[in-house]
Amino acid sequence: MRFFKKITFLLFLILSCWSVSFSQTGTNTKTYSLESAIQTAKAQNPLGKATEFEVQKAFFTLKKTLALKNTPQMRFNLYSGLVPEARGDIFYSPDKSDDLDNFGPFIRMSFDLVKSIYTFGRTSSAIEAARQGLYMEEARKDIVLETLAFETVKAYWGLSAALKAESLGEDMKKNYKKFLNEVEERVQDEESEVDDLDLFEVRIFNYSVEEMVQESHKLKTLSTKVFNSLLNLELNQAVSISNEPTPLFMFSENNLSDVISLAEKLRPEARALNSALFALQARIDLAKSHRLPVIFLAAGLGYAYSPNRADQTNPFVLDSFNYKRVGAAFGLKWDANISLYNIEIQKTKSEYKAILEKHNALKSRIGVEVNQAFAEAEKNAVLLSEARKALKSAKSWIRLNIENWELGIGDVFRMIRAYEAYYRFLRLEIEREYQNHVSLARLAFVIGDINIYQKWVKNGKVFF
């Protein structure tokens, strides 16, 4: 009976293993929730930081374009040096033009200002192109951040599964070792019904136990490195994660058309292509405006002085070293290379049509991706439910084997099978939970907003 009591105790440990805590502990271990992991990845991952700088670059391009609209072109020149002496006037001078003596200082300053008055749409087109360029970079940033968030979700649940699998493996190894020791003792007991055949069966299955343990250790190490890499942490830094609920799948396929319409608005790729189309249209308008003139206002100030050169007061004499000038005028500039701008227009139109076709292809692909993601999420929700039902049956099977042992009608082979089934479905439940979360995250990802998945997790159900 002592053997039966030990077996009963062993199986009681097996049945209670689901309550084992899977969180890592340690003074330097930081615990991440799903939300904090995603936010950390977005803020710390180098890819996310790089996209932020690209957005800043586009912002300053727009800022520069807006400044050019209201800021005139300004140029200031200052010259100073030595110049030969020049005396007299246009009628008589004791000096010659090639004299190189009696050098003296000179200073010359000028300030010119040109302000466009009317550009026939050139300025507004340039501003619109820059603005749409900023929108496009923001959408590209969202693409990177959404991808980072999705990869973080996969890494988060991958690490969760790995930690649970490692704890499960260690628990299984510990309990199976006790089982093996007890069988070895019973083989030596002449009053026991356990024989060498039973011992062989138990030892053979011990390989499967050790294989599971080794795989779980390796999986946990790799999963930690992947998770830390996404959050830009040290690869070997100890981390733990919070337990998050598994959302209940309550979404109907009848609502997919509305979800696809939502995805076409939310997908950052679609927004990027929309901005690209608007930017190209602005570039077409800009090229057209270059075929027209620009009306501008020009003004200037000039001053020059040299003490060793006589000041020429005749207004018809050009004096480059002693003068004061001020003036303003309206003007018109017209680039006559119209044919070149026509080519640029046709080139940009071709680029516009190419982006338009890509946009149409994306809309079609979004519909397919949403349908695929929905089907995968629905399938994994069903399989998770069935895995939990099977696990419940495995628990009942173990209880029945305990009763049979106590009645003296059970055998080692049935115990091994029950033991194997229970741990197999415990592990399968972990795997199915991982697949379920990843498929739900992918559904939100193809819709275009991973925050939707986070809302599902917080509310415990999938809804729109």
C-alpha positions as CSV (number, residue, x, y, z in Angstrom):
1,M,0.0,0.0,0.0
2,R,3.0,2.3,0.6
3,F,3.6,2.2,-3.2
4,F,0.0,3.2,-3.9
5,K,0.2,6.0,-1.5
6,K,3.3,7.4,-3.1
7,I,1.8,7.1,-6.5
8,T,-1.3,8.9,-5.3
9,F,0.9,11.7,-3.9
10,L,2.9,11.8,-7.1
11,L,-0.3,12.2,-9.2
12,F,-1.6,14.8,-6.8
13,L,1.5,16.8,-7.6
14,I,0.9,16.4,-11.3
15,L,-2.7,17.6,-11.0
16,S,-1.7,20.6,-9.1
17,C,1.2,21.7,-11.3
18,W,-1.1,24.1,-13.2
19,S,-1.0,26.4,-10.2
20,V,2.8,26.8,-10.3
21,S,3.9,30.4,-10.9
22,F,5.8,30.9,-14.1
23,S,7.2,34.4,-13.4
24,Q,10.9,34.9,-13.0
25,T,12.1,36.5,-9.8
26,G,15.3,38.4,-9.0
27,T,16.6,41.7,-7.8
28,N,17.5,42.8,-11.3
29,T,14.6,41.3,-13.1
30,K,12.1,43.8,-14.6
31,T,8.5,42.7,-15.2
32,Y,6.8,43.9,-18.4
33,S,3.2,44.1,-19.1
34,L,2.0,43.7,-22.7
35,E,1.4,47.4,-22.9
36,S,4.7,48.5,-21.3
37,A,6.6,46.0,-23.6
38,I,5.0,47.5,-26.7
39,Q,5.6,51.1,-25.6
40,T,9.3,50.3,-24.7
41,A,9.9,48.7,-28.1
42,K,8.4,51.7,-29.9
43,A,10.5,54.2,-27.8
44,Q,13.8,52.3,-27.6
45,N,14.2,50.2,-30.7
46,P,16.7,51.8,-33.1
47,L,14.3,51.3,-36.1
48,G,11.7,53.4,-34.3
49,K,14.2,56.1,-33.5
50,A,15.4,56.2,-37.1
51,T,11.9,56.8,-38.4
52,E,11.4,59.7,-35.9
53,F,14.4,61.4,-37.5
54,E,13.0,60.9,-41.0
55,V,9.8,62.6,-39.8
56,Q,11.8,65.4,-38.4
57,K,13.7,65.8,-41.7
58,A,10.4,66.0,-43.6
59,F,9.0,68.5,-41.0
60,F,12.0,70.8,-41.5
61,T,11.6,70.5,-45.3
62,L,8.0,71.8,-45.0
63,K,9.2,74.5,-42.5
64,K,11.8,75.7,-45.0
65,T,9.2,75.7,-47.9
66,L,6.8,77.8,-45.8
67,A,9.6,80.2,-44.9
68,L,10.5,80.7,-48.5
69,K,6.9,81.8,-49.2
70,N,7.2,84.8,-46.9
71,T,10.9,85.4,-46.7
72,P,12.6,87.3,-49.6
73,Q,15.9,86.2,-51.1
74,M,18.5,88.4,-49.4
75,R,22.2,88.7,-50.1
76,F,24.8,90.8,-48.3
77,N,28.4,91.3,-49.7
78,L,31.3,93.0,-48.1
79,Y,34.7,93.5,-49.7
80,S,37.9,95.3,-48.3
81,G,41.4,95.5,-49.5
82,L,44.0,97.8,-51.2
83,V,43.7,99.8,-54.4
84,P,46.2,102.1,-56.3
85,E,45.7,105.9,-56.0
86,A,43.5,107.6,-58.6
87,R,43.2,111.4,-58.8
88,G,41.4,113.9,-61.1
89,D,38.3,113.3,-63.2
90,I,37.2,112.2,-66.7
91,F,38.9,115.2,-68.2
92,Y,42.3,115.0,-66.6
93,S,44.2,112.7,-64.2
94,P,47.9,112.6,-63.3
95,D,47.6,108.8,-62.8
96,K,47.3,106.0,-65.4
97,S,45.0,103.0,-65.3
98,D,47.9,100.6,-65.0
99,D,49.7,102.5,-62.2
100,L,50.6,100.3,-59.2
101,D,51.7,102.8,-56.6
102,N,50.4,104.7,-53.6
103,F,48.1,101.9,-52.4
104,G,45.3,102.8,-50.1
105,P,42.4,100.9,-48.4
106,F,38.9,100.6,-49.7
107,I,35.6,99.1,-48.5
108,R,32.6,98.0,-50.6
109,M,29.2,96.8,-49.3
110,S,26.0,95.7,-51.0
111,F,22.6,94.4,-49.8
112,D,20.1,92.9,-52.4
113,L,16.6,91.8,-51.8
114,V,14.3,89.9,-54.2
115,K,10.7,89.0,-53.3
116,S,8.4,87.0,-55.5
117,I,5.0,88.7,-55.9
118,Y,3.1,86.2,-58.0
119,T,4.4,82.7,-59.0
120,F,1.3,81.3,-60.7
121,G,0.9,78.5,-58.2
122,R,4.6,77.6,-57.9
123,T,4.9,78.4,-54.1
124,S,1.6,76.8,-53.1
125,S,2.4,73.6,-55.1
126,A,5.8,73.4,-53.4
127,I,4.3,73.8,-50.0
128,E,1.6,71.1,-50.7
129,A,4.3,68.7,-52.0
130,A,6.3,69.2,-48.8
131,R,3.3,68.8,-46.6
132,Q,2.3,65.5,-48.2
133,G,5.9,64.4,-47.9
134,L,5.6,65.0,-44.2
135,Y,2.4,63.0,-44.0
136,M,4.0,60.2,-46.0
137,E,7.0,60.0,-43.6
138,E,4.6,59.9,-40.7
139,A,2.7,57.0,-42.3
140,R,6.0,55.2,-42.9
141,K,6.9,55.7,-39.3
142,D,3.6,54.1,-38.3
143,I,4.4,51.2,-40.6
144,V,7.6,50.6,-38.7
145,L,6.0,51.1,-35.3
146,E,3.1,48.8,-36.1
147,T,5.5,46.2,-37.2
148,L,7.6,46.6,-34.1
149,A,4.5,46.3,-31.9
150,F,3.4,43.2,-33.7
151,E,6.8,41.6,-33.4
152,T,6.8,42.6,-29.7
153,V,3.5,40.9,-29.1
154,K,4.8,37.7,-30.7
155,A,8.0,37.9,-28.6
156,Y,6.0,38.6,-25.5
157,W,3.8,35.6,-25.8
158,G,6.7,33.5,-27.1
159,L,8.6,34.4,-23.9
160,S,5.5,33.7,-21.8
161,A,5.1,30.2,-23.5
162,A,8.8,29.5,-23.0
163,L,8.7,30.4,-19.3
164,K,5.6,28.2,-18.8
165,A,7.2,25.4,-20.8
166,E,10.4,25.6,-18.7
167,S,8.5,25.4,-15.5
168,L,6.3,22.6,-16.8
169,G,9.4,20.7,-17.9
170,E,11.1,21.0,-14.6
171,D,8.0,20.0,-12.7
172,M,7.5,17.0,-15.0
173,K,11.2,15.9,-14.6
174,K,11.0,16.2,-10.8
175,N,7.8,14.2,-10.5
176,Y,8.8,11.6,-13.1
177,K,12.1,11.0,-11.3
178,K,10.1,10.2,-8.1
179,F,7.9,7.9,-10.1
180,L,11.0,6.1,-11.6
181,N,12.6,5.7,-8.2
182,E,9.4,4.3,-6.7
183,V,9.1,1.8,-9.6
184,E,12.8,0.7,-9.1
185,E,12.1,0.1,-5.4
186,R,8.9,-1.9,-6.1
187,V,10.8,-4.1,-8.6
188,Q,13.0,-5.2,-5.6
189,D,10.0,-5.8,-3.5
190,E,8.9,-9.4,-3.9
191,E,5.4,-8.6,-2.7
192,S,4.9,-6.0,-5.4
193,E,3.2,-6.7,-8.7
194,V,5.6,-4.3,-10.5
195,D,8.2,-6.2,-12.6
196,D,11.1,-5.5,-14.9
197,L,8.8,-4.9,-17.9
198,D,7.2,-2.1,-16.0
199,L,10.6,-0.6,-15.2
200,F,11.7,-0.7,-18.8
201,E,8.6,1.1,-19.9
202,V,9.2,3.9,-17.3
203,R,12.9,4.2,-18.2
204,I,12.1,4.5,-21.9
205,F,9.7,7.3,-21.4
206,N,12.3,9.1,-19.3
207,Y,14.0,10.1,-22.6
208,S,10.9,12.0,-23.7
209,V,10.9,13.8,-20.3
210,E,14.5,14.9,-20.6
211,E,14.0,15.9,-24.3
212,M,11.1,18.2,-23.2
213,V,13.2,19.8,-20.4
214,Q,16.2,20.5,-22.7
215,E,14.0,22.0,-25.4
216,S,12.2,24.2,-22.9
217,H,15.5,25.6,-21.6
218,K,16.8,26.4,-25.1
219,L,13.5,27.9,-26.0
220,K,13.4,30.2,-22.9
221,T,17.0,31.4,-23.6
222,L,16.3,32.2,-27.2
223,S,12.9,33.8,-26.5
224,T,14.5,36.1,-23.9
225,K,17.1,37.3,-26.3
226,V,14.5,38.0,-29.0
227,F,12.3,39.9,-26.5
228,N,15.3,41.9,-25.2
229,S,16.5,42.7,-28.7
230,L,13.1,44.2,-29.7
231,L,13.1,46.4,-26.5
232,N,16.8,47.3,-27.1
233,L,17.9,45.7,-23.8
234,E,21.0,43.7,-23.1
235,L,20.4,40.3,-24.7
236,N,21.0,38.4,-21.4
237,Q,19.2,40.7,-19.1
238,A,16.7,38.9,-16.9
239,V,13.1,39.9,-17.6
240,S,9.7,38.6,-16.6
241,I,6.3,39.3,-18.0
242,S,2.8,39.7,-16.5
243,N,0.0,37.3,-17.0
244,E,-2.6,38.7,-19.5
245,P,-6.1,37.3,-20.1
246,T,-6.9,35.4,-23.3
247,P,-9.7,37.3,-25.2
248,L,-12.9,35.4,-25.9
249,F,-13.4,35.3,-29.7
250,M,-16.9,36.8,-30.2
251,F,-16.6,38.2,-33.7
252,S,-18.8,37.2,-36.6
253,E,-17.7,36.7,-40.2
254,N,-20.7,38.7,-41.3
255,N,-19.0,41.9,-40.1
256,L,-15.9,41.4,-42.2
257,S,-16.9,43.9,-44.9
258,D,-17.0,46.7,-42.3
259,V,-13.6,45.6,-40.9
260,I,-12.1,45.6,-44.4
261,S,-13.4,49.2,-44.9
262,L,-11.8,50.1,-41.6
263,A,-8.5,48.5,-42.6
264,E,-8.4,50.5,-45.8
265,K,-8.5,53.7,-43.7
266,L,-6.2,52.6,-40.9
267,R,-3.5,50.8,-42.7
268,P,-0.4,53.0,-42.6
269,E,0.7,51.7,-46.0
270,A,-2.6,53.0,-47.5
271,R,-2.1,56.4,-45.9
272,A,1.5,56.5,-47.2
273,L,0.4,55.8,-50.7
274,N,-2.4,58.4,-50.4
275,S,0.1,61.0,-49.4
276,A,2.4,59.9,-52.2
277,L,-0.4,60.5,-54.7
278,F,-1.2,64.0,-53.3
279,A,2.5,64.8,-53.3
280,L,2.9,63.7,-56.9
281,Q,-0.1,65.7,-58.0
282,A,1.5,68.8,-56.3
283,R,4.7,68.0,-58.2
284,I,2.8,67.9,-61.4
285,D,1.3,71.3,-60.6
286,L,4.7,72.6,-59.7
287,A,6.2,71.5,-63.0
288,K,3.3,73.2,-64.8
289,S,3.8,76.4,-62.9
290,H,7.5,76.5,-64.0
291,R,6.3,77.0,-67.6
292,L,4.9,80.4,-66.5
293,P,6.8,83.6,-65.5
294,V,7.5,84.9,-62.0
295,I,6.7,88.5,-61.1
296,F,9.0,89.8,-58.4
297,L,10.1,93.0,-56.5
298,A,13.8,93.7,-56.3
299,A,15.5,96.3,-54.0
300,G,19.1,97.0,-53.2
301,L,21.5,99.2,-51.2
302,G,25.2,99.8,-52.1
303,Y,28.1,101.7,-50.5
304,A,31.8,102.0,-51.4
305,Y,34.6,104.3,-50.1
306,S,38.3,104.6,-50.9
307,P,40.2,107.7,-49.4
308,N,43.0,107.6,-52.0
309,R,40.7,107.8,-55.1
310,A,38.9,110.9,-56.2
311,D,35.2,110.8,-55.9
312,Q,33.5,111.1,-59.4
313,T,30.4,113.2,-59.2
314,N,29.4,113.0,-62.9
315,P,26.3,110.7,-63.0
316,F,27.5,109.1,-66.3
317,V,30.8,108.0,-64.8
318,L,31.0,104.5,-63.4
319,D,32.9,104.7,-60.1
320,S,33.4,101.3,-58.3
321,F,35.1,102.7,-55.2
322,N,33.2,105.8,-54.1
323,Y,29.4,105.6,-54.3
324,K,26.1,105.4,-52.4
325,R,23.2,103.6,-54.2
326,V,19.6,102.7,-53.4
327,G,16.9,101.4,-55.7
328,A,13.9,99.2,-56.2
329,A,12.0,97.8,-59.2
330,F,9.4,95.3,-60.3
331,G,10.6,92.6,-62.6
332,L,9.6,89.4,-64.4
333,K,11.5,86.2,-64.9
334,W,10.5,83.5,-67.4
335,D,12.4,80.2,-68.0
336,A,11.8,79.5,-71.7
337,N,12.7,75.8,-71.5
338,I,9.0,74.8,-71.6
339,S,9.7,71.6,-73.4
340,L,11.9,70.3,-70.6
341,Y,9.1,71.0,-68.1
342,N,6.6,69.2,-70.3
343,I,8.9,66.1,-70.1
344,E,9.0,66.5,-66.3
345,I,5.2,66.7,-66.2
346,Q,4.8,63.5,-68.2
347,K,7.4,61.7,-66.1
348,T,5.7,62.7,-62.9
349,K,2.3,61.6,-64.3
350,S,3.7,58.2,-65.1
351,E,5.0,57.9,-61.5
352,Y,1.5,59.0,-60.3
353,K,-0.2,56.2,-62.3
354,A,2.3,53.7,-61.0
355,I,1.5,54.6,-57.3
356,L,-2.2,54.6,-58.1
357,E,-2.0,51.0,-59.3
358,K,0.0,50.0,-56.2
359,H,-2.7,51.6,-54.1
360,N,-5.4,49.6,-55.9
361,A,-3.4,46.4,-55.5
362,L,-3.0,47.2,-51.8
363,K,-6.8,47.6,-51.3
364,S,-7.3,44.2,-52.9
365,R,-4.5,42.7,-50.7
366,I,-6.0,44.2,-47.5
367,G,-9.2,42.3,-48.1
368,V,-7.4,39.0,-48.6
369,E,-5.2,39.6,-45.5
370,V,-8.1,40.5,-43.3
371,N,-10.0,37.3,-44.4
372,Q,-6.9,35.2,-43.8
373,A,-6.2,36.7,-40.4
374,F,-9.9,36.3,-39.4
375,A,-9.9,32.6,-40.4
376,E,-6.6,31.9,-38.6
377,A,-7.9,33.7,-35.4
378,E,-11.2,31.8,-35.5
379,K,-9.4,28.5,-36.0
380,N,-7.0,29.1,-33.1
381,A,-9.8,30.1,-30.8
382,V,-11.6,26.8,-31.5
383,L,-8.3,24.8,-31.1
384,L,-7.6,26.5,-27.8
385,S,-11.0,25.6,-26.5
386,E,-10.6,22.0,-27.6
387,A,-7.2,21.8,-26.1
388,R,-8.6,22.9,-22.8
389,K,-11.4,20.3,-23.0
390,A,-8.8,17.6,-23.8
391,L,-6.7,18.8,-20.8
392,K,-9.8,18.5,-18.6
393,S,-10.3,14.9,-19.8
394,A,-6.6,14.1,-19.2
395,K,-7.0,15.3,-15.6
396,S,-10.1,13.0,-15.2
397,W,-8.0,10.1,-16.7
398,I,-5.3,10.5,-14.1
399,R,-7.9,10.6,-11.3
400,L,-9.4,7.4,-12.7
401,N,-6.0,5.7,-12.8
402,I,-5.4,6.7,-9.2
403,E,-8.6,5.0,-8.2
404,N,-7.6,1.9,-10.2
405,W,-4.3,1.8,-8.5
406,E,-5.9,2.0,-5.1
407,L,-8.2,-0.9,-6.1
408,G,-5.2,-2.9,-7.3
409,I,-6.4,-3.2,-10.9
410,G,-4.2,-0.5,-12.5
411,D,-0.8,-1.0,-14.2
412,V,2.3,1.1,-14.9
413,F,1.7,1.3,-18.6
414,R,-1.7,3.1,-18.1
415,M,0.0,5.4,-15.6
416,I,2.7,6.3,-18.1
417,R,0.0,7.0,-20.8
418,A,-2.0,9.1,-18.4
419,Y,1.1,10.9,-17.3
420,E,2.2,11.6,-20.9
421,A,-1.3,12.7,-21.9
422,Y,-1.6,15.2,-19.1
423,Y,1.7,16.9,-19.7
424,R,1.3,16.8,-23.4
425,F,-2.0,18.7,-23.2
426,L,-0.6,21.1,-20.6
427,R,2.1,21.9,-23.1
428,L,-0.4,22.0,-26.0
429,E,-2.5,24.5,-24.1
430,I,0.5,26.7,-23.7
431,E,1.2,26.5,-27.5
432,R,-2.4,27.1,-28.4
433,E,-2.6,30.2,-26.1
434,Y,0.5,31.5,-27.9
435,Q,-1.0,30.8,-31.4
436,N,-4.3,32.4,-30.3
437,H,-2.7,35.6,-29.1
438,V,-0.5,35.9,-32.1
439,S,-3.4,35.3,-34.6
440,L,-5.5,38.0,-32.8
441,A,-2.5,40.4,-32.9
442,R,-2.1,39.7,-36.6
443,L,-5.8,40.4,-37.2
444,A,-5.4,43.8,-35.5
445,F,-2.1,44.3,-37.4
446,V,-3.6,43.7,-40.9
447,I,-6.5,46.1,-39.9
448,G,-3.8,48.7,-39.2
449,D,-3.8,49.3,-35.5
450,I,-2.2,47.0,-32.9
451,N,-4.0,49.0,-30.2
452,I,-7.2,47.2,-31.2
453,Y,-5.6,44.0,-30.0
454,Q,-4.6,45.6,-26.7
455,K,-8.2,46.7,-26.2
456,W,-9.3,43.1,-26.8
457,V,-6.9,41.8,-24.2
458,K,-8.0,44.5,-21.6
459,N,-11.7,43.8,-22.2
460,G,-11.3,40.0,-22.4
461,K,-13.1,39.6,-25.7
462,V,-12.7,40.3,-29.5
463,F,-15.2,42.9,-30.7
464,F,-15.6,45.9,-33.1
